[in-house]
Amino acid sequence: MAKGKFGVYGGQFAPETLMPALEELEEALEKYGRDKKFQEELNYYLKEYAGRPTPLYYAGNLSKKLACRLYLKREDLLHGGAHKINNTLGQALLAKKMGKKRLIAETGAGQHGVATAIAGAVFGLKVEVYMGVEDIERQKLNVVRMKLLGANVIPVSSGSQTLKDAINEAIRDWITNVEDTYYLFGTVAGMHPYPTMIREFQSVIGKETRRQIMKKEGKLPDFVVACVGGGSNAMGIFDEFLKRKVGLIAVEAGGKGIQSGLHGASLSAGEDGVFHGMYSKILQDKFGQIKTSYSISAGLDYPGVGPQLSFLVESGRVKAVSVTDKQALQAFKTLSQIEGIIPALESSHALAHVIENKGQFKDKIVVINLSGRGDKDVNTVAEEFDLK
Ligand SMILES: *Cc1c(COP(=O)(O)O)cnc(C)c1O
């Protein structure tokens, strides 16, 4: 297969000025990807600092209600509250080995910005995070968090003043400052080698899950279900099961309903095109202009998706479905009250799919990747349910 290609998807649609930086990154991956010392050092931080391995919890109460055997992979228990730290620790350590002094990142909801700020602090690297003015206004708490962690938040006022514009600005910065700067991207999208590298850093989720389910059930699960924004928590848990007989389900943000146009369902409703340096499924109009995505969960609000997921859906290996805001909110409430676990609104999408289609999962072993915790979402949910 050609470099960074998944069937027709992926690739490296990068400006000429960025090629040296991408080549330097590929060389570093070549060197450290197989380096035992690097892996040991990363594992040390994943374990002692981030809290791995995370439990695979048998959700007995919800299992009873749904008549299946439901397990939750508890990425919500990690330091920072989500799976994102698996990736930021990996890339920040790599940046340090490469001799870089400064990390830059893009962020939408602020979650990836916070995870990057954490990794920068622990490895002693300066962090600057690009964030749309609109998002800064909407996500004040994460802006304060990033600042407390010592990061500088750079407001982006171009375009729609959201995530996709923040990515454009970060790439511009990288081109100018490639000497001392590492671009720490947040999900399995963008140009090669990011989709592959980030999948590798997140694949620890699936590796642990397989070991844990074999120990608890003595066999593989029937289904593994994960929510999809860019696709990093999904690819992180799917990777280990791709070549095994396990049903893989990717749940996207249906927002206010796919027909309404207000959603983030690139796999279900996108069309092939180039965006942020990759060929993938993209929400775009008939002229190729990127459409604005929408979801109640900011982490799923992205008009593109990782190229490997596009390939896996197109080839039939992964099934793509979508869940509306309303269904996700209901699942958020259900898990909180039945299991005492407040999930992220993103992860609630994966839960909602299983709850809404329980007949399909009857008597099956189902693993849901609980990608994050819902503390960040309580204001949104309180407003929706009139709890204030
Ligand atoms: C960011 C985020 C997501 C979406 O990102 P992916 O790259 O698709 O995993 C999902 N869940 C949580 C909790 C997040 O913070």
The ligand as a Gaussian input file, in Angstrom:
#p B3LYP/6-31G(d) Opt

LIG

0 1
 C      -12.465000      14.324000      21.812000
 C      -13.354000      13.285000      22.296000
 C      -13.995000      12.364000      21.435000
 C      -13.896000      12.451000      19.943000
 O      -12.633000      12.276000      19.401000
 P      -12.175000      10.934000      18.668000
 O      -10.883000      11.296000      18.042000
 O      -13.222000      10.592000      17.658000
 O      -12.044000       9.893000      19.694000
 C      -14.772000      11.372000      21.992000
 N      -14.959000      11.273000      23.318000
 C      -14.371000      12.136000      24.189000
 C      -14.628000      11.976000      25.641000
 C      -13.562000      13.163000      23.702000
 O      -13.008000      14.022000      24.571000

